[in-house]
Amino acid sequence: QVQLVESGGGLVQPEGSLRLSCAASGRFSGINDMGWYRQAPGKQRELVAAVITGGSRTYADSVKGRFTISRDNVKNTVYLQMNNLKPEDTAVYYCHADIRPLPLPRTYEYWGQGTQVTVSS
């Protein structure tokens, strides 16, 4: 079974930094876009950042200039470097990817287990 495994969350002080990682494992023939979403209690899930193989990247306005998404296609891993963190960044962060599992001919959406990011002094 294909899965996305996240790591890197935790408690950090305001203005601090964290680096999230999400690695795809299992049997698959391809991965399309990969990205990060987040959801705080009582709020809607929102797209934080996404990147595709072609190199196109997108960021939520609230994180632009502070977060950087990157992708290692050899390791099948996507990263989210988060700098100058703010309390409003506190949320559960979910990795997302469109993956074509073997031996199937189409992609399916996969989600990581979620990792808690708490920004507090």
DSSP file (Angstrom, degrees, kcal/mol; ACC not computed):
  #  RESIDUE AA STRUCTURE BP1 BP2  ACC     N-H-->O    O-->H-N    N-H-->O    O-->H-N    TCO  KAPPA ALPHA  PHI   PSI    X-CA   Y-CA   Z-CA
    1    1 A Q              0   0    0      0, 0.0     2,-0.2     0, 0.0    24,-0.1   0.000 360.0 360.0 360.0 133.8    0.0    0.0    0.0
    2    2 A V        +     0   0    0     25,-0.2     2,-0.3    24,-0.1    24,-0.2  -0.525 360.0 172.6 -72.7 140.1    1.2    3.4   -0.9
    3    3 A Q  E     -A   25   0A   0     22,-1.9    22,-2.3    -2,-0.2     2,-0.5  -0.990  31.1-135.4-148.4 157.4    1.5    5.8    2.0
    4    4 A L  E     -A   24   0A   0    107,-0.5     2,-0.6    -2,-0.3   109,-0.6  -0.968  20.3-161.5-113.2 124.3    2.8    9.3    2.9
    5    5 A V  E     -A   23   0A   0     18,-2.3    18,-2.2    -2,-0.5     2,-0.2  -0.931   7.4-160.4-113.0 120.4    4.8    9.5    6.1
    6    6 A E  E     +A   22   0A   0     -2,-0.6     2,-0.3    16,-0.2    16,-0.2  -0.653  15.2 164.6 -99.5 153.4    5.2   13.0    7.6
    7    7 A S  E     +A   21   0A   0     14,-2.0    14,-2.7    -2,-0.2   108,-0.1  -0.975  40.7  66.8-155.8 162.8    7.8   14.2   10.1
    8    8 A G        +     0   0    0      1,-0.3    11,-0.3    -2,-0.3    14,-0.0   0.306  60.9 129.2 109.8  -7.8    9.2   17.4   11.6
    9    9 A G        +     0   0    0     12,-0.1     2,-0.3     9,-0.1    -1,-0.3  -0.181  25.1 112.7 -72.7 171.7    6.3   18.9   13.5
   10   10 A G  E     -d  117   0B   0    106,-1.0   108,-2.5   105,-0.1     2,-0.5  -0.982  63.8 -43.3 159.1-166.9    6.5   20.1   17.0
   11   11 A L  E     +d  118   0B   0     -2,-0.3     2,-0.3   106,-0.2   108,-0.2  -0.827  54.6 168.8 -98.5 130.9    6.5   23.1   19.4
   12   12 A V  E     -d  119   0B   0    106,-2.7   108,-2.0    -2,-0.5     3,-0.1  -0.986  32.1-114.0-142.6 149.8    8.4   26.2   18.4
   13   13 A Q    >   -     0   0    0     -2,-0.3     3,-2.2   106,-0.2    72,-0.2  -0.447  50.1 -80.8 -78.5 155.0    8.6   29.7   19.6
   14   14 A P  T 3  S+     0   0    0      0, 0.0    72,-0.2     0, 0.0    -1,-0.1  -0.272 120.7  24.4 -53.3 143.0    7.4   32.7   17.5
   15   15 A E  T 3  S+     0   0    0     70,-3.2    69,-0.6     1,-0.3    71,-0.1   0.368 101.9 120.6  76.0  -0.8    9.9   33.7   14.9
   16   16 A G    <   -     0   0    0     -3,-2.2    69,-2.4    69,-0.3     2,-0.3  -0.138  56.3-123.4 -81.6-176.3   11.4   30.2   15.0
   17   17 A S        -     0   0    0     66,-0.2     2,-0.3    67,-0.2    66,-0.2  -0.942  21.2-179.2-133.4 150.8   11.7   27.6   12.2
   18   18 A L  E     - B   0  82A   0     64,-2.1    64,-3.3    -2,-0.3     2,-0.5  -0.979  15.4-148.0-142.4 153.1   10.6   24.1   11.4
   19   19 A R  E     - B   0  81A   0    -11,-0.3     2,-0.3    -2,-0.3    62,-0.2  -0.968  13.8-159.3-126.0 115.5   11.2   21.8    8.5
   20   20 A L  E     - B   0  80A   0     60,-2.5    60,-2.2    -2,-0.5     2,-0.4  -0.705   6.2-164.1 -92.3 144.0    8.5   19.3    7.6
   21   21 A S  E     -AB   7  79A   0    -14,-2.7   -14,-2.0    -2,-0.3     2,-0.4  -0.953   8.9-173.7-126.6 147.9    9.2   16.3    5.5
   22   22 A C  E     -AB   6  78A   0     56,-1.7    56,-2.5    -2,-0.4     2,-0.4  -0.930   7.6-170.3-143.8 116.2    6.8   13.9    3.7
   23   23 A A  E     -AB   5  77A   0    -18,-2.2   -18,-2.3    -2,-0.4     2,-0.4  -0.908  14.4-141.2-113.8 132.4    8.1   10.8    2.0
   24   24 A A  E     +A    4   0A   0     52,-2.7     2,-0.3    -2,-0.4   -20,-0.2  -0.743  26.6 176.4 -88.6 136.0    6.1    8.5   -0.3
   25   25 A S  E     +A    3   0A   0    -22,-2.3   -22,-1.9    -2,-0.4     2,-0.3  -0.909  30.8  53.7-135.7 164.1    6.6    4.8    0.1
   26   26 A G  S    S-     0   0    0     -2,-0.3     2,-0.7   -24,-0.2   -24,-0.1  -0.711  93.6 -35.9 111.2-164.2    5.2    1.6   -1.4
   27   27 A R  S    S+     0   0    0     -2,-0.3    75,-1.6    75,-0.1     2,-0.3  -0.882  73.2 139.6-104.0 113.8    4.8    0.5   -5.0
   28   28 A F  E     -E  101   0B   0     -2,-0.7     3,-0.1    73,-0.3    -2,-0.1  -0.982  44.9-148.0-150.4 157.6    3.9    3.2   -7.5
   29   29 A S  E    S-     0   0B   0     71,-2.8     2,-0.3    -2,-0.3    -1,-0.1   0.517  78.1  -0.9-105.8  -9.6    4.8    4.3  -11.0
   30   30 A G  E     -E  100   0B   0     70,-0.8    70,-2.9    72,-0.0     2,-0.4  -0.948  48.5-147.1-175.5 154.5    4.5    8.0  -10.7
   31   31 A I  E     -E   99   0B   0     -2,-0.3    68,-0.2    68,-0.2    22,-0.1  -0.999  15.5-174.5-129.6 128.9    3.7   11.0   -8.5
   32   32 A N  E     -     0   0B   0     66,-3.0    -1,-0.1    -2,-0.4     2,-0.1   0.507  59.2  -3.4 -90.1-121.9    2.2   14.2   -9.8
   33   33 A D  E     -     0   0B   0     19,-0.1    65,-1.8    64,-0.0     2,-0.3  -0.390  61.7-166.1 -74.1 150.5    1.7   17.2   -7.7
   34   34 A M  E     +EF  97  51B   0     17,-2.5    17,-2.9    63,-0.2     2,-0.3  -0.969  17.9 151.1-131.3 148.6    2.6   17.2   -4.0
   35   35 A G  E     -EF  96  50B   0     61,-2.6    61,-2.6    -2,-0.3     2,-0.4  -0.964  36.8-107.5-164.1 179.8    1.7   19.8   -1.4
   36   36 A W  E     -EF  95  49B   0     13,-3.1    12,-2.9    -2,-0.3    13,-1.5  -0.979  24.5-177.5-125.6 133.8    0.9   20.7    2.1
   37   37 A Y  E     -EF  94  47B   0     57,-2.9    57,-2.9    -2,-0.4     2,-0.3  -0.826   7.6-160.4-118.1 162.4   -2.4   21.6    3.7
   38   38 A R  E     -EF  93  46B   0      8,-2.2     8,-2.5    -2,-0.3     2,-0.4  -0.993   5.9-168.5-143.9 153.8   -3.2   22.7    7.2
   39   39 A Q  E     -E   92   0B   0     53,-1.9    53,-2.1    -2,-0.3     6,-0.1  -0.960   4.4-162.4-145.5 123.1   -6.3   22.8    9.4
   40   40 A A    >   -     0   0    0     -2,-0.4     3,-2.3     4,-0.4    51,-0.1  -0.706  46.4 -78.5 -97.0 154.9   -6.8   24.5   12.7
   41   41 A P  T 3  S+     0   0    0      0, 0.0    -1,-0.1     0, 0.0     3,-0.1  -0.280 117.6   7.9 -55.2 130.4   -9.6   23.5   15.1
   42   42 A G  T 3  S+     0   0    0      1,-0.3     2,-0.3    -3,-0.0    -3,-0.0   0.503 112.5 101.7  77.5   4.1  -12.9   25.1   13.9
   43   43 A K  S <  S-     0   0    0     -3,-2.3    -1,-0.3     1,-0.0     2,-0.1  -0.818  76.3-100.2-120.2 160.0  -11.4   26.3   10.7
   44   44 A Q        -     0   0    0     -2,-0.3    -4,-0.4     1,-0.1     2,-0.2  -0.434  42.5-101.5 -74.3 148.9  -11.5   25.1    7.1
   45   45 A R        -     0   0    0     -6,-0.1     2,-0.4    -2,-0.1    -6,-0.2  -0.491  45.3-166.1 -66.3 138.7   -8.6   23.2    5.7
   46   46 A E  E     -F   38   0B   0     -8,-2.5    -8,-2.2    -2,-0.2     2,-0.4  -0.966  24.7-111.7-132.3 147.7   -6.4   25.4    3.5
   47   47 A L  E     -F   37   0B   0     -2,-0.4   -10,-0.3   -10,-0.2     3,-0.1  -0.638  29.6-179.6 -74.5 127.4   -3.7   24.8    1.0
   48   48 A V  E     -     0   0B   0    -12,-2.9    12,-2.4    -2,-0.4     2,-0.3   0.879  62.0 -24.9 -92.4 -51.4   -0.4   26.0    2.3
   49   49 A A  E     -FG  36  59B   0    -13,-1.5   -13,-3.1    10,-0.2    -1,-0.4  -0.981  56.0-171.0-162.0 152.9    1.9   25.3   -0.6
   50   50 A A  E     -FG  35  58B   0      8,-1.8     8,-2.0    -2,-0.3     2,-0.3  -0.992   1.0-171.8-149.5 152.7    2.2   22.9   -3.6
   51   51 A V  E     -FG  34  57B   0    -17,-2.9   -17,-2.5    -2,-0.3     2,-0.3  -0.996   7.1-157.0-145.2 143.6    4.8   22.0   -6.2
   52   52 A I    >   -     0   0    0      4,-1.5     3,-2.2    -2,-0.3   -19,-0.1  -0.739  37.8-101.0-115.7 168.0    4.6   19.9   -9.3
   53   53 A T  T 3  S+     0   0    0      1,-0.3    20,-0.1    -2,-0.3    -1,-0.1   0.842 119.5  63.1 -57.3 -35.2    7.4   18.1  -11.2
   54   54 A G  T 3  S-     0   0    0      1,-0.1    -1,-0.3     2,-0.1    -3,-0.0   0.617 119.2-109.0 -67.5 -11.4    7.5   20.8  -13.8
   55   55 A G    <   +     0   0    0     -3,-2.2     2,-0.2     1,-0.3    -2,-0.1   0.346  67.5 145.0 103.9  -6.0    8.6   23.2  -11.0
   56   56 A S        -     0   0    0     -5,-0.0    -4,-1.5     1,-0.0     2,-0.4  -0.466  26.9-170.7 -68.6 134.8    5.5   25.4  -10.6
   57   57 A R  E     -G   51   0B   0     -6,-0.2     2,-0.3    -2,-0.2    -6,-0.2  -0.950  10.0-171.9-128.6 147.7    4.9   26.4   -7.0
   58   58 A T  E     -G   50   0B   0     -8,-2.0    -8,-1.8    -2,-0.4     2,-0.3  -0.991   3.0-169.5-138.7 147.6    2.1   28.1   -5.2
   59   59 A Y  E     -G   49   0B   0     -2,-0.3   -10,-0.2   -10,-0.2     2,-0.1  -0.972  29.4-108.2-135.1 147.6    1.7   29.5   -1.7
   60   60 A A    >>  -     0   0    0    -12,-2.4     3,-1.6    -2,-0.3     4,-1.1  -0.487  35.1-119.3 -66.2 146.1   -1.1   30.8    0.4
   61   61 A D  T 34 S+     0   0    0      1,-0.3     3,-0.3     2,-0.2    -1,-0.1   0.838 111.3  62.3 -57.6 -33.0   -0.9   34.5    0.9
   62   62 A S  T 34 S+     0   0    0      1,-0.2    -1,-0.3     3,-0.0   -14,-0.1   0.686 113.6  32.5 -69.5 -18.2   -0.5   34.1    4.6
   63   63 A V  T X> S+     0   0    0     -3,-1.6     3,-2.3   -15,-0.2     4,-2.2   0.463  84.1 127.5-116.0  -5.1    2.8   32.2    4.3
   64   64 A K  T 3< S+     0   0    0     -4,-1.1     4,-0.1    -3,-0.3    -3,-0.0  -0.305  79.8  17.0 -59.6 131.1    4.3   33.8    1.2
   65   65 A G  T 34 S+     0   0    0      2,-0.5    -1,-0.3     1,-0.0     3,-0.1   0.233 125.2  59.0  90.0 -13.3    7.8   34.9    1.9
   66   66 A R  T <4 S+     0   0    0     -3,-2.3    17,-1.9     1,-0.1     2,-0.3   0.701  97.8  54.3-114.1 -34.7    8.1   32.8    5.0
   67   67 A F  E  <  -C   82   0A   0     -4,-2.2    -2,-0.5    15,-0.2     2,-0.4  -0.780  59.4-166.3-106.4 148.3    7.6   29.2    3.8
   68   68 A T  E     -C   81   0A   0     13,-2.3    13,-2.9    -2,-0.3     2,-0.4  -0.988   5.5-156.9-134.5 125.4    9.4   27.4    1.0
   69   69 A I  E     +C   80   0A   0     -2,-0.4     2,-0.3    11,-0.2    11,-0.2  -0.820  17.8 172.8 -99.8 141.1    8.3   24.1   -0.5
   70   70 A S  E     -C   79   0A   0      9,-1.7     9,-2.8    -2,-0.4     2,-0.4  -0.956  16.4-148.6-143.5 162.2   10.7   21.9   -2.3
   71   71 A R  E     -C   78   0A   0     -2,-0.3     2,-0.7     7,-0.2     7,-0.2  -0.997   7.2-159.3-140.5 133.3   10.7   18.4   -3.8
   72   72 A D  E  >> -C   77   0A   0      5,-3.1     5,-2.1    -2,-0.4     4,-0.8  -0.930   7.8-172.0-110.4 104.8   13.3   15.7   -4.1
   73   73 A N  T  45S+     0   0    0     -2,-0.7    -1,-0.1     1,-0.2     5,-0.1   0.695  83.6  56.5 -74.5 -18.4   12.1   13.4   -6.9
   74   74 A V  T  45S+     0   0    0      1,-0.2    -1,-0.2     3,-0.1    -2,-0.0   0.905 116.8  33.9 -75.6 -43.2   14.8   10.8   -6.2
   75   75 A K  T  45S-     0   0    0      2,-0.1   -51,-0.2   -52,-0.0    -2,-0.2   0.467 104.3-129.1 -88.3  -3.0   13.8   10.4   -2.6
   76   76 A N  T  <5 +     0   0    0     -4,-0.8   -52,-2.7     1,-0.2     2,-0.4   0.924  64.0 136.1  53.0  47.3   10.1   10.9   -3.5
   77   77 A T  E   < -BC  23  72A   0     -5,-2.1    -5,-3.1   -54,-0.2     2,-0.4  -0.965  43.8-159.0-130.9 140.1   10.0   13.5   -0.7
   78   78 A V  E     -BC  22  71A   0    -56,-2.5   -56,-1.7    -2,-0.4     2,-0.3  -0.950  14.3-161.1-117.3 142.1    8.5   16.9   -0.3
   79   79 A Y  E     -BC  21  70A   0     -9,-2.8    -9,-1.7    -2,-0.4     2,-0.4  -0.849  12.6-157.9-120.9 154.4    9.6   19.4    2.2
   80   80 A L  E     -BC  20  69A   0    -60,-2.2   -60,-2.5    -2,-0.3     2,-0.6  -0.899   9.0-161.6-132.6 105.7    8.2   22.5    3.8
   81   81 A Q  E     -BC  19  68A   0    -13,-2.9   -13,-2.3    -2,-0.4     2,-0.6  -0.784  11.1-166.0 -86.5 119.6   10.7   24.9    5.3
   82   82 A M  E     +BC  18  67A   0    -64,-3.3   -64,-2.1    -2,-0.6     2,-0.3  -0.935  10.4 175.8-115.2 115.3    8.8   27.2    7.7
   83   83 A N        +     0   0    0    -17,-1.9   -66,-0.2    -2,-0.6   -67,-0.2  -0.780  59.9  19.9-115.5 160.3   10.6   30.4    8.9
   84   84 A N  S    S-     0   0    0    -69,-0.6    -1,-0.2    -2,-0.3   -67,-0.2   0.920  84.9-158.4  49.0  51.7    9.5   33.3   11.0
   85   85 A L        -     0   0    0    -69,-2.4   -70,-3.2    -3,-0.2   -69,-0.3  -0.275   7.8-158.5 -65.8 146.2    6.7   31.2   12.4
   86   86 A K    >   -     0   0    0    -72,-0.2     3,-2.4   -71,-0.1     4,-0.3  -0.854  31.3-109.4-122.1 155.9    3.7   33.0   13.9
   87   87 A P  G >  S+     0   0    0      0, 0.0     3,-1.9     0, 0.0    32,-0.3   0.844 117.0  63.7 -54.3 -33.9    1.0   31.8   16.4
   88   88 A E  G 3  S+     0   0    0      1,-0.3    -3,-0.0    -3,-0.0     0, 0.0   0.577  88.8  69.7 -70.1  -7.1   -1.5   31.8   13.6
   89   89 A D  G <  S+     0   0    0     -3,-2.4    -1,-0.3    30,-0.1     2,-0.2   0.550  70.5 120.3 -81.1  -8.5    0.5   29.1   11.9
   90   90 A T    <   +     0   0    0     -3,-1.9     2,-0.3    -4,-0.3    28,-0.2  -0.394  40.9 106.0 -61.2 124.3   -0.5   26.7   14.6
   91   91 A A  E    S- H   0 117B   0     26,-1.9    26,-2.6    -2,-0.2     2,-0.6  -0.967  75.7 -79.4-178.0 171.4   -2.4   23.8   12.9
   92   92 A V  E     -EH  39 116B   0    -53,-2.1   -53,-1.9    -2,-0.3     2,-0.5  -0.867  47.0-147.1 -89.3 126.5   -2.2   20.2   11.9
   93   93 A Y  E     -EH  38 115B   0     22,-2.9    22,-2.1    -2,-0.6     2,-0.5  -0.840  12.5-164.2-102.1 129.5   -0.3   20.0    8.7
   94   94 A Y  E     -E   37   0B   0    -57,-2.9   -57,-2.9    -2,-0.5     2,-0.3  -0.939  12.3-140.0-117.4 130.3   -1.2   17.3    6.2
   95   95 A C  E     -E   36   0B   0     -2,-0.5    17,-2.5   -59,-0.2     2,-0.4  -0.640  23.1-169.7 -81.0 144.7    0.9   16.2    3.2
   96   96 A H  E     +EI  35 111B   0    -61,-2.6   -61,-2.6    -2,-0.3     2,-0.3  -0.996  10.3 166.1-138.4 142.3   -1.0   15.5    0.0
   97   97 A A  E     -EI  34 110B   0     13,-2.0    13,-2.6    -2,-0.4     2,-0.6  -0.991  34.5-130.3-154.4 148.5    0.0   13.9   -3.2
   98   98 A D  E     + I   0 109B   0    -65,-1.8   -66,-3.0    -2,-0.3     2,-0.4  -0.911  40.8 178.6 -96.6 116.8   -1.5   12.4   -6.4
   99   99 A I  E     -EI  31 108B   0      9,-2.6     9,-2.7    -2,-0.6   -68,-0.2  -0.949  31.0-141.9-129.0 139.8    0.1    9.0   -6.9
  100  100 A R  E     -E   30   0B   0    -70,-2.9   -71,-2.8    -2,-0.4   -70,-0.8  -0.860  27.5-153.5 -98.1 101.4   -0.3    6.3   -9.4
  101  101 A P  E >   -E   28   0B   0      0, 0.0     3,-1.9     0, 0.0   -73,-0.3  -0.512  31.5 -74.2 -78.0 142.1    0.0    3.0   -7.5
  102  102 A L  T 3  S+     0   0    0    -75,-1.6   -75,-0.1     1,-0.3   -72,-0.0  -0.546 111.5  11.4 -72.3 140.4    1.2   -0.2   -9.2
  103  103 A P  T 3  S+     0   0    0      0, 0.0    -1,-0.3     0, 0.0   -75,-0.1  -0.845 104.5  98.1 -99.1  27.2   -0.3   -1.8  -11.1
  104  104 A L    <   -     0   0    0     -3,-1.9   -75,-0.2     1,-0.1     0, 0.0  -0.408  62.1-141.4 -82.0 152.1   -3.1    0.7  -11.7
  105  105 A P  S    S+     0   0    0      0, 0.0     2,-0.3     0, 0.0    -1,-0.1   0.444  76.4  57.5 -93.3   0.1   -3.2    3.1  -14.6
  106  106 A R  S    S-     0   0    0     -5,-0.2     2,-0.2    -7,-0.1    -2,-0.1  -0.839  80.6-106.2-128.9 165.6   -4.5    6.2  -12.8
  107  107 A T        -     0   0    0     -2,-0.3     2,-0.3    -7,-0.2    -7,-0.3  -0.560  26.2-163.3 -90.2 155.6   -3.6    8.4   -9.9
  108  108 A Y  E     -I   99   0B   0     -9,-2.7    -9,-2.6    -2,-0.2     2,-0.4  -0.944  26.5-105.9-131.6 154.4   -5.3    8.5   -6.6
  109  109 A E  E     -I   98   0B   0     -2,-0.3     2,-0.4   -11,-0.2   -11,-0.2  -0.671  36.2-171.3 -83.7 132.5   -5.2   11.1   -3.8
  110  110 A Y  E     -I   97   0B   0    -13,-2.6   -13,-2.0    -2,-0.4     2,-0.4  -0.946   5.0-160.3-124.5 146.7   -3.1   10.2   -0.7
  111  111 A W  E     -I   96   0B   0     -2,-0.4  -107,-0.5   -15,-0.2   -15,-0.2  -0.959  16.2-126.1-125.7 142.1   -2.8   12.0    2.6
  112  112 A G        -     0   0    0    -17,-2.5  -107,-0.2    -2,-0.4     3,-0.1  -0.242  35.3-103.0 -73.4 173.6   -0.2   11.9    5.3
  113  113 A Q        -     0   0    0   -109,-0.6    -1,-0.1     1,-0.1   -19,-0.1   0.627  62.8-109.5 -76.9 -12.6   -1.2   11.2    8.9
  114  114 A G        -     0   0    0    -21,-0.1     2,-0.4     1,-0.1   -20,-0.2   0.268  24.6-137.4  92.4 139.5   -0.9   14.8    9.9
  115  115 A T  E     - H   0  93B   0    -22,-2.1   -22,-2.9  -108,-0.1     2,-0.3  -0.999  18.3-123.6-134.1 133.0    1.7   16.5   12.0
  116  116 A Q  E     - H   0  92B   0     -2,-0.4  -106,-1.0   -24,-0.2     2,-0.5  -0.574  21.7-170.6 -80.2 129.8    1.0   19.0   14.7
  117  117 A V  E     -dH  10  91B   0    -26,-2.6   -26,-1.9    -2,-0.3     2,-0.5  -0.985   6.2-176.8-117.9 119.6    2.8   22.4   14.5
  118  118 A T  E     -d   11   0B   0   -108,-2.5  -106,-2.7    -2,-0.5     2,-0.7  -0.973   9.3-166.9-121.7 122.8    2.3   24.6   17.5
  119  119 A V  E     +d   12   0B   0     -2,-0.5     2,-0.3   -32,-0.3  -106,-0.2  -0.927  33.5 133.2-111.0 110.3    3.8   28.1   17.6
  120  120 A S              0   0    0   -108,-2.0    -2,-0.1    -2,-0.7   -34,-0.0  -0.993 360.0 360.0-158.0 147.6    3.7   29.5   21.1
  121  121 A S              0   0    0     -2,-0.3  -108,-0.1  -108,-0.2    -1,-0.1   0.399 360.0 360.0 -96.7 360.0    6.0   31.3   23.6
